[in-house]
Every structure is written in structure tokens, then in C-alpha cells.
Amino acid sequence: MARTFLRHIRVASVPELKTRILKGIDEMNATPVVSRWKKFDLKVA
């Protein structure tokens, strides 16, 4: 998360930083990625 939100970011204050981070979280939540887990066996005994 830090790399995506804080890379090349320029803010003047801590409240502005908080606003930008929360906006980024909202954008990520707008288009969620569904994870499809597959069952697999490592055959470790």
C-alpha cells in the first residue's frame, strides 16, 4: 500500500496526506479483485 499511495506524492500537511491515503483506499475498494484459491497438494511427508 505504501508504494502505491506514497510514491511521488507531495503534500503540504498531515491532514492532506491522510485525505490522499483514504481516497486511494476508496478507489481500490471501488473495484475489488476476487481471489480464486485452488486446492493443491505439496506432497510433503
PyRosetta script that sets phi, psi and omega in degrees:
from pyrosetta import init, pose_from_sequence

init()
pose = pose_from_sequence("MARTFLRHIRVASVPELKTRILKGIDEMNATPVVSRWKKFDLKVA")
pose.set_psi(1, -38.9)
pose.set_omega(1, -177.7)
pose.set_phi(2, -62.3)
pose.set_psi(2, -39.3)
pose.set_omega(2, -179.1)
pose.set_phi(3, -65.9)
pose.set_psi(3, -38.9)
pose.set_omega(3, -176.4)
pose.set_phi(4, -76.7)
pose.set_psi(4, -36.5)
pose.set_omega(4, -176.1)
pose.set_phi(5, -88.5)
pose.set_psi(5, -35.0)
pose.set_omega(5, -170.0)
pose.set_phi(6, -100.7)
pose.set_psi(6, -6.9)
pose.set_omega(6, 179.5)
pose.set_phi(7, -69.5)
pose.set_psi(7, 127.1)
pose.set_omega(7, 177.6)
pose.set_phi(8, 59.6)
pose.set_psi(8, 29.3)
pose.set_omega(8, -178.5)
pose.set_phi(9, -95.0)
pose.set_psi(9, 139.1)
pose.set_omega(9, 176.8)
pose.set_phi(10, -127.1)
pose.set_psi(10, 117.8)
pose.set_omega(10, 179.0)
pose.set_phi(11, -129.7)
pose.set_psi(11, 155.2)
pose.set_omega(11, -177.8)
pose.set_phi(12, -95.3)
pose.set_psi(12, -19.3)
pose.set_omega(12, -176.1)
pose.set_phi(13, -152.7)
pose.set_psi(13, 166.6)
pose.set_omega(13, 178.3)
pose.set_phi(14, -65.7)
pose.set_psi(14, -42.2)
pose.set_omega(14, 177.0)
pose.set_phi(15, -60.0)
pose.set_psi(15, -37.2)
pose.set_omega(15, 177.5)
pose.set_phi(16, -66.2)
pose.set_psi(16, -38.5)
pose.set_omega(16, 176.6)
pose.set_phi(17, -62.0)
pose.set_psi(17, -45.0)
pose.set_omega(17, 178.9)
pose.set_phi(18, -60.8)
pose.set_psi(18, -42.7)
pose.set_omega(18, 179.0)
pose.set_phi(19, -61.8)
pose.set_psi(19, -43.1)
pose.set_omega(19, -179.5)
pose.set_phi(20, -65.7)
pose.set_psi(20, -40.6)
pose.set_omega(20, 179.3)
pose.set_phi(21, -65.4)
pose.set_psi(21, -45.4)
pose.set_omega(21, 179.3)
pose.set_phi(22, -64.1)
pose.set_psi(22, -35.7)
pose.set_omega(22, 176.5)
pose.set_phi(23, -64.3)
pose.set_psi(23, -41.0)
pose.set_omega(23, 177.5)
pose.set_phi(24, -64.0)
pose.set_psi(24, -39.2)
pose.set_omega(24, 177.4)
pose.set_phi(25, -64.4)
pose.set_psi(25, -42.7)
pose.set_omega(25, 178.3)
pose.set_phi(26, -62.0)
pose.set_psi(26, -39.3)
pose.set_omega(26, 178.8)
pose.set_phi(27, -66.1)
pose.set_psi(27, -39.0)
pose.set_omega(27, 178.2)
pose.set_phi(28, -67.2)
pose.set_psi(28, -38.0)
pose.set_omega(28, -179.7)
pose.set_phi(29, -73.0)
pose.set_psi(29, -20.2)
pose.set_omega(29, -179.9)
pose.set_phi(30, -66.8)
pose.set_psi(30, -32.3)
pose.set_omega(30, 178.9)
pose.set_phi(31, -128.1)
pose.set_psi(31, 78.3)
pose.set_omega(31, -177.7)
pose.set_phi(32, -69.0)
pose.set_psi(32, 151.8)
pose.set_omega(32, 177.4)
pose.set_phi(33, -102.5)
pose.set_psi(33, 124.7)
pose.set_omega(33, 179.8)
pose.set_phi(34, -87.2)
pose.set_psi(34, 124.4)
pose.set_omega(34, 178.5)
pose.set_phi(35, -90.7)
pose.set_psi(35, 129.9)
pose.set_omega(35, 176.8)
pose.set_phi(36, -109.4)
pose.set_psi(36, 109.4)
pose.set_omega(36, -179.1)
pose.set_phi(37, -87.7)
pose.set_psi(37, 137.6)
pose.set_omega(37, 176.4)
pose.set_phi(38, -110.1)
pose.set_psi(38, 140.3)
pose.set_omega(38, 178.5)
pose.set_phi(39, -76.9)
pose.set_psi(39, 130.5)
pose.set_omega(39, 178.2)
pose.set_phi(40, -143.5)
pose.set_psi(40, 158.4)
pose.set_omega(40, -178.1)
pose.set_phi(41, -120.6)
pose.set_psi(41, 124.7)
pose.set_omega(41, 179.3)
pose.set_phi(42, -81.8)
pose.set_psi(42, -12.3)
pose.set_omega(42, -179.1)
pose.set_phi(43, 52.6)
pose.set_psi(43, 46.5)
pose.set_omega(43, 175.9)
pose.set_phi(44, -99.4)
pose.set_psi(44, 122.2)
pose.set_omega(44, -177.8)
pose.set_phi(45, -111.2)
pose.dump_pdb("model.pdb")
